[in-house]
């Protein structure tokens, strides 16, 4: 197993653990265990899923829940645009599968690799790792969530954060990446009390996108605009 594959499966397991919380909260919001599992298998984007059950649990309509979930899922379209050049699909079947597996974690692992082969391995390892563990632990949470105890006390939400920190840390080698990371964190924390859950990460992504654009040579920036 290559380093990219190890990173991908490790991130997959750490992120998947948080699926226990989703499964339990989905059932508490009124979904059946089967519906909660289907939502994880088909929608498969954590922020959108939590937004969906949050709206439904608060008494909102299915249309409102779908709208909120769709808004948060837009970031995956941006990821797909980037990955189409870093990990180009080799067939229509692979393209369709990549569309389902393009999420924060698979994108982060792929982008963090140096060689094209390792990017591909990292993407698939993280994509399948998160998918399998997320669906499995969502099922566990949906079926046995009320018997597990206080999910917050288990610190499952921190597992995904720790995994992303592990991916980020090796890239903080000079001042510019550190400055971008700090600014993104500040923007995210500022947005947390002001916008719905899941949207703060879009603010962080915008900071990174602007930083990347400004770092391009002036002639390339002019070509884009």
For each residue, the residues with C-beta under 8 A, 3 or more apart:
1: 5 6 9
2: 5 6 118 121
3: 6 7 118
4: 7 8 109 113 118 119 121 122 125
5: 1 2 8 9 121 122 125
6: 1 2 3 9 10 125
7: 3 4 10 11 109 112 122 125 126 166 167
8: 4 5 11 12 106 109 121 122 123 124 125 126 127 129
9: 1 5 6 12 13 125 126 129
10: 6 7 13 14 129 163 166
11: 7 8 14 15 105 108 109 126 129 130 163 164 166 167
12: 8 9 15 16 105 125 126 128 129 130 131 132 133
13: 9 10 16 17 129 133
14: 10 11 17 159 160 162 163
15: 11 12 18 19 46 105 130 133 134 159 160 163
16: 12 13 19 129 130 132 133 134 136 137
17: 13 14 20 133 137 156 159 160
18: 15 21 22 46 134 137 156 157 159 160
19: 15 16 22 23 40 46 133 134 135 136 137 138 140 141
20: 17 23 24 137 138 140 141 145 148 151 154 156
21: 18 24 25 141 151 156 157
22: 18 19 25 26 36 40 46 49 50 53 138 141
23: 19 20 26 27 33 36 37 40 137 138 139 140 141 142 143 145
24: 20 21 27 28 141 142 145 146 148 151
25: 21 22 28 29 50 53 57 141 145
26: 22 23 29 31 35 36 39 49 53 138 141 142
27: 23 24 30 31 32 33 36 141 142 145 146
28: 24 25 57 145
29: 25 26 53 54 56 57
30: 27 56 57
31: 26 27 35 36 39 53 56 142
32: 27 35 36
33: 23 27 36 37 139 142 143
34: 37 38
35: 26 31 32 38 39
36: 22 23 26 27 31 32 33 39 40 138 139 141 142
37: 23 33 34 40 41 135 138 139 142
38: 34 35 41 42
39: 26 31 35 36 42 43 49 52 53 138
40: 19 22 23 36 37 43 44 49 134 135 138 139
41: 37 38 44 135
42: 38 39
43: 39 40 48 49 52 69 73
44: 40 41 49 100 101 103 131 134 135
45: 48 49 69 72 73 76 103
46: 15 18 19 22 49 50 103 134
47: 50 51 72 73 197 198 201
48: 43 45 51 52 68 69 70 72 73 198
49: 22 26 39 40 43 44 45 46 52 53 69
50: 22 25 46 47 53 54 197 198
51: 47 48 54 55 65 68 69 71 72 196 197 198
52: 39 43 48 49 55 56 65 66 68 69
53: 22 25 26 29 31 39 49 50 56 57 65
54: 29 50 51 57 58 65 68 196 197
55: 51 52 58 60 61 64 65 68
56: 29 30 31 52 53 59 60 62 65
57: 25 28 29 30 53 54
58: 54 55
59: 56
60: 55 56 64 65
61: 55 64 65
62: 56 65 66
63: 66 67
64: 55 60 61 67 68
65: 51 52 53 54 55 56 60 61 62 68 69
66: 52 62 63 69 70
67: 63 64 70 71
68: 48 51 52 54 55 64 65 71 72 196
69: 43 45 48 49 51 52 65 66 72 73
70: 48 66 67 73 74
71: 51 67 68 74 199
72: 45 47 48 51 68 69 75 198 199 202
73: 43 45 47 48 69 70 76 77
74: 70 71 77 78 202
75: 72 78 79 104 201 202 205
76: 45 73 79 80 102 103
77: 73 74 80 81
78: 74 75 81 82 205
79: 75 76 82 83 102 103 104 107
80: 76 77 83 84 98 99 102
81: 77 78 84
82: 78 79 85 86 107 111
83: 79 80 86 87 98 102 107 110 123
84: 80 81 87 88 89
85: 82 88
86: 82 83 110 111 116 119
87: 83 84 98 110 116 119 120 123
88: 84 85
89: 84 92 94 95 98
90: 94
91: 94 95
92: 89 95 96
93: 96 97
94: 89 90 91 97 98
95: 89 91 92 98 99
96: 92 93 99 100
97: 93 94 100 101
98: 80 83 87 89 94 95 101 102 123 127
99: 80 95 96 102
100: 44 96 97 131
101: 44 97 98 106 123 124 127 128 130 131
102: 76 79 80 83 98 99 106 107 127
103: 44 45 46 76 79 106 107 127 130
104: 75 79 107 108 164 201
105: 11 12 15 108 109 126 127 129 130 163 164
106: 8 101 102 103 109 110 122 123 124 126 127 130
107: 79 82 83 102 103 104 110 111 123
108: 11 104 105 111 112 126 164 167
109: 4 7 8 11 105 106 112 113 122 123 125 126 167
110: 83 86 87 106 107 113 119 120 122 123 126
111: 82 86 107 108 119
112: 7 108 109 122 167 170 171
113: 4 109 110 118 119 121 122
114: 118
115: 118 119
116: 86 87 119 120
117: 120 121
118: 2 3 4 113 114 115 121 122
119: 4 86 87 110 111 113 115 116 122 123
120: 87 110 116 117 123 124
121: 2 4 5 8 113 117 118 124 125
122: 4 5 7 8 106 109 110 112 113 118 119 125 126
123: 8 83 87 98 101 106 107 109 110 119 120 126 127
124: 8 101 106 120 121 127 128
125: 4 5 6 7 8 9 12 109 121 122 128 129
126: 7 8 9 11 12 105 106 108 109 110 122 123 129 130
127: 8 98 101 102 103 105 106 123 124 130 131
128: 12 101 124 125 131 132
129: 8 9 10 11 12 13 16 105 125 126 132 133
130: 11 12 15 16 101 103 105 106 126 127 133 134
131: 12 44 100 101 127 128 134 135
132: 12 16 128 129 135 136
133: 12 13 15 16 17 19 129 130 136 137
134: 15 16 18 19 40 44 46 130 131 137 138
135: 19 37 40 41 44 131 132 138 139
136: 16 19 132 133 139 140
137: 16 17 18 19 20 23 133 134 140 141
138: 19 20 22 23 26 36 37 39 40 134 135 141 142
139: 23 33 36 37 40 135 136 142 143
140: 19 20 23 136 137 143 144 145
141: 19 20 21 22 23 24 25 26 27 36 137 138 144 145 148 151
142: 23 24 26 27 31 33 36 37 138 139 145
143: 23 33 139 140
144: 140 141 147 148
145: 20 23 24 25 27 28 140 141 142 148 151
146: 24 27
147: 144
148: 20 24 141 144 145 151 154
149: 153 154
150: 153 154
151: 20 21 24 141 145 148 154 156
152: 155 157
153: 149 150
154: 20 148 149 150 151
155: 152 158 159
156: 17 18 20 21 151 159
157: 18 21 152 160 161
158: 155 161 162
159: 14 15 17 18 155 156 162 163
160: 14 15 17 18 157 163 164
161: 157 158 164 165
162: 14 158 159 165 166
163: 10 11 14 15 105 159 160 166 167
164: 11 104 105 108 160 161 167 168
165: 161 162 168 169
166: 7 10 11 162 163 169
167: 7 11 108 109 112 163 164 170
168: 164 165 171 172 181
169: 165 166 172
170: 112 167 173
171: 112 168 177
172: 168 169 177 178 181
173: 170 177
174: 177 178
175: 178 179
176: 179 180 211 215
177: 171 172 173 174 180 181
178: 172 174 175 181 182
179: 175 176 182 183
180: 176 177 183 184 207 208 211
181: 168 172 177 178 184 185
182: 178 179 185 186
183: 179 180 186 187 207 211
184: 180 181 187 188 203 204 207 208
185: 181 182 188 189 204
186: 182 183 189 190
187: 183 184 190 191 200 203 204 206 207
188: 184 185 191 192 200 201 203 204
189: 185 186 192 200
190: 186 187 194 203
191: 187 188 194 195 199 200 203
192: 188 189 195 200
193:
194: 190 191
195: 191 192 199 200
196: 51 54 68 199
197: 47 50 51 54 200
198: 47 48 50 51 72 201 202
199: 71 72 191 195 196 202 203
200: 187 188 189 191 192 195 197 203 204
201: 47 75 104 188 198 204 205
202: 72 74 75 198 199 205 206
203: 184 187 188 190 191 199 200 206 207
204: 184 185 187 188 200 201 207 208
205: 75 78 201 202 208 209
206: 187 202 203 209 210
207: 180 183 184 187 203 204 210 211
208: 180 184 204 205 211 212
209: 205 206 212 213
210: 206 207 213 214
211: 176 180 183 207 208 214 215
212: 208 209 215 216
213: 209 210 216 221 224
214: 210 211 221
215: 176 211 212
216: 212 213 220 221 224
217: 220 221
218: 221 222
219: 222 223
220: 216 217 223 224
221: 213 214 216 217 218 224 225
222: 218 219 225
223: 219 220
224: 213 216 220 221
225: 221 222
